Amino acid sequence: MCALVYLGSVGKVSHSIINAIHVTSAYRNFGIGKWILSYIEARAKLLHLSQVKLRTFYTNPARRLYLRHGFQDVLVDKNWAFMEKKL
């Protein structure tokens, strides 16, 4: 299992960016991805950040998890889905 996240602000931008989340197949469907997203959201709120952003492959099955967790598509092309969740 791996999660790389940048939580912070750059200049006047106040958002967190999920760089990569990977849960190995043996640990999927145990709620780990949901826990990771909840943890990231809680940390972002503690830092008074206004949103969480991520990019994923459009065909990534985890995209359904992001949508269920409140992320919305901002931009979608044939390969990528750029998503964000306002806090």
Rosetta blueprint (number, residue, H / E / L):
1 M L
2 C E
3 A E
4 L E
5 V E
6 Y E
7 L E
8 G E
9 S E
10 V E
11 G L
12 K L
13 V E
14 S E
15 H E
16 S E
17 I E
18 I E
19 N E
20 A E
21 I E
22 H E
23 V L
24 T L
25 S H
26 A H
27 Y H
28 R L
29 N L
30 F L
31 G L
32 I H
33 G H
34 K H
35 W H
36 I H
37 L H
38 S H
39 Y H
40 I H
41 E H
42 A H
43 R H
44 A H
45 K H
46 L H
47 L L
48 H L
49 L L
50 S L
51 Q E
52 V E
53 K E
54 L E
55 R E
56 T E
57 F E
58 Y L
59 T L
60 N L
61 P L
62 A H
63 R H
64 R H
65 L H
66 Y H
67 L H
68 R H
69 H L
70 G L
71 F L
72 Q E
73 D E
74 V E
75 L E
76 V E
77 D L
78 K L
79 N L
80 W E
81 A E
82 F E
83 M E
84 E E
85 K E
86 K E
87 L L
